[in-house]
């Protein structure tokens, strides 16, 4: 009985006004729907060339192998790694996976590069033992992938270009292949991306220039005619199976949505062959003209005000420089915590990412983000990104305060109404401090903002609420509105006192001064949310016993290989939450922060990125976006 089942499930949570934000439900349904489609497409078509994660996750004997017996959905749980390409202030991000699979558009089909031979001793990056990948930013921002084995060598560089001639930005892929025998450099259109199947129903050969039109919407151009060409559709198998043999079709239609194509460019023995592929990032854009790239200029201008890091340790400098570019790329106006799975807006990610951008000197960029924040405030004063989450108002008010403190600017007059309404919302949202329960004076039970578990009275939300009122008080002092400043300062102290009383009762029952995720939870990995009192909020002194006891508990019980392993939801190593712990230790003068930093640096991908959660066995991503911007921040 589904009604009885849902009622039973809700008993694991504290009663709350929203069972789960509809946005989270939508995101989960999309992922599971893709996983169901993968279930029907992949496991009985393992003779196809699939993305690297499929090759690993479906192959017995690999650390990534996942049995599929009772799983109705097959989702990428082991190698959620990709890196976004793009330009500053441009909100579409082509993706490159760890083996060079390139996805030009959001959730679209992909392009894969191979070298094929007549004896089928081919070079396929997703199946190769070793592939190298690097991030390059000497002029533009590009990713180079290279692989070589048994006399075959393939390398290709992908970047987003912009021309002065007025065309839309386009993805450019420059390939180079060589072989010790006759071979073909292959560019293949694939009906999938790093999450799994992505439908392709029709591919047509362009009439006026070498290239393809995909589903009558997107064009792909080659700089030279191919030497051989082949189409295929689902019922005939992957196009790869018949290569290098061509066919004479000029179009293919696939009712299943699994059409594939390959363009072959002959390589003479001991010689190399170079090909350029252009994909305009607008529908059916005309063939590209030549012109001077604007992309390099845009990057140069956007990096001009940013703090440079000059240290002898090359890897840390590389990670810093990569992180700076990740922040610029994902803040066209709104801030995205990722280029694909998390290309959505959440205040908590945006606030902490914006704070890092402020610290690095991106002042005008953050000012635009703040203006976008204000447009999301409801008439009740709630900064709404998801229903049932109570941390956002505190985060916005904190960021406004930090902006003014770090820039020396006074708060804008047009912010005043939003600040007042946001602070009033916090006041009204709190429960009565006269309640007899241990959650007296706190926020109501809400959905776990940081994957802390079922709905509960999370201290994470309360600490942000306290900071929101403190920040409102500070801002109204800047406005010289003394009465409002004193009111919000008084209420912030009362709110914090209620939190501390609750924690005292919890500490008494636990027998030590640690902070669980909520008053009704024992200590577990969810206690990571309470560390927010130390970083970034600094609500207590740096050596506060509650804060350090919680951090030391997490380090003892929840660290794997010297970094934080989040058991709840993530079931993986979490980069950004590990760094919150390192911040608390650094602030307290404890040297352990440096070992944590070194351990996490070693887990970065070759392109200087971390997924939201890292699989302990594969060291690939196991949850969330493959390039997590909060971690970069």
C-alpha positions, 0 to 999 in steps of 0.5 A: 500500500503506497499510502501506508508506505509513505506514512511509515517513511515519514516516521523516520523524520521529525514533523515538518511543513515540507516533506522534501523540496520539489526541486530535489524530487525533480532532480532525483526523478530525472537521474532515476529515469536516465538510470532506467533507460541505461538499464534497457540500453546498456547491459545487453549491448556491451559490444558497443563503445560506451563511456569510461564509467560504463566500461569500468562499472559493468566489468567484473574484476574492476574496483568499480564493478556494481552488480545489477541483479535487483537494480532497476536503474544503472547510474554512474556511481563510480566515475562521475568526473568531468571538466567544463569548458567555456568562457567568462559570462557564458552559461553553456558548458561543453563537458570533457570526461576523463577519457576525452568524451566531449559533450557539446551541449547540456545533457546532449549526445557526445563526440568520441575520438578513436584510431581504427585499423582494418585488423581491429587493433584499435585505439579507444580512449575509454578502453585504454589502460592509460590516458593523460589529460591536462588543463591548459590556459596559456591563452584560452581555456582548453583540455588536452587528452592524449593516449598511445599504445601499440604503434597508435597515437591520438591527442586532441584539444577542446576549447570554446572559441568566440570570433569578432565576426559576430558568430555564436561561441563554438566548441573547437576540437583539434585532433592529431593521430598517427600510426605505424601502419595504415589506419583511420582517425575516427570522429564518432557521434555517440548517443550518450554522455557521462550520465548515460543514454542521450537520444539521437533520432536522426543524423544527416550529412550536410550538403554544402560543407563536410559535417552532420546535422543532428536531429535537425537542430545542431550542426557539426563541421569538419575542416576537410572532407572525410575519406570514409563515412558510416551511419548506423542505428540501434537495430544494426548495432554500434557504428563501430562494429563495421568500421573502417568499412563505409556505407553510402547513406546520407542520412540515418533515422533511429526510432529507438534514439540510438543513431550513431555516426563515424567520419574516418580520415585516413592516416598514412603509416609513420605520418600524422593526420590533423583534423579540426571539428567545430560545433556552433553552440547555437541551433543550426548555426551557419558555417564558421568564418575565420576571425580573431578569437575573443575568448583569450581576451575575455579570460585575460580581462576577467583574471585581471583583478584576481589575486595571483598565488606565487609559491614554490609548490607547483601542484598547489599553485596549479590547484589554485589557478584551476579553482579560480577559473572554475569560479569565473566560469560558473558565475555568469550572473547566477552561480552554479555549483556544477556545470551539469548535474548541479547546474541549478541555483542554491543559496548555500552554494552560491553564498560560500562560493561568492565569499571565496570570489570576494577573497580572491578579488572578484568584486564586480562579479560578486556584486552582480550575483548579489543583485540576482539574489535580491530578485529571488526574495519572496514577499514574505522576506524568504530567500527562496531556492528550495521549499523547506530549507531554512538556511538561505536568509542567513546566508544572503545576509552574511554575504551582504555583510562580508561584501561590505566588510571586504570592499569597504563599501557601504550597503546600498540603499536599495538593499535596505528593504530586502535586509529588513524583510529577510531578518524579520523572516528569521524572527518569525520562523523561529519556534517559541523559546518557551517550549519545553522541548529541547528544540525550543527557540530553534528553527522548525524541522526542515529538509537536510540542506547538507545531506544530513539525513531526514527532516529534523531540527538541524543546528546547521540552519540555526547557526545560519539564522543566528549569523543572519540576525547578527549580519542584519544588525551590522548592516543597519548600523552602517545605515545608522538605523540604531533601533533596528540594529539593536533589535536584531543584535538582541534577537541574535543573542537570544537565538544563540542562547537557545542553541547553546541551551539545546547543546548543553542538554545534548552534551549532558546526555552524550557525556561530552561537549560535541555537537550532533546534527540535531538535538535528536541525533546521536553523533554520526557523520551528520555532525559535519553540519554543525562545524559551520559555527566555526567555518565560515561563521566564526560564531565562537572563539577559535578554540571553543571546546564544542567546536573542536570536540566535534571536529576531533570526533569527525576526524577519529570516526569519519575520516578515511585515508585522512579525509572526511567520508560522508556516510549519509547520502554521499557515501563517499569522500567529500572535498568541500566538507573536508576543507571546512574541517581544515579551516577550523583546525587552521583557525585554532592553530592546530597543524593537522590542517596541512596534512588534510590539505595535502591528502585532499590535493592528492585526490584532485583530478588531472584537470584540478577538480573534485566531484562532490563525493569521491568513491573510495575504491575508484577515486572517481566521483560517486555523487553529484556533479563531476566538477564541484564548484564549492570544492573549488571555492 
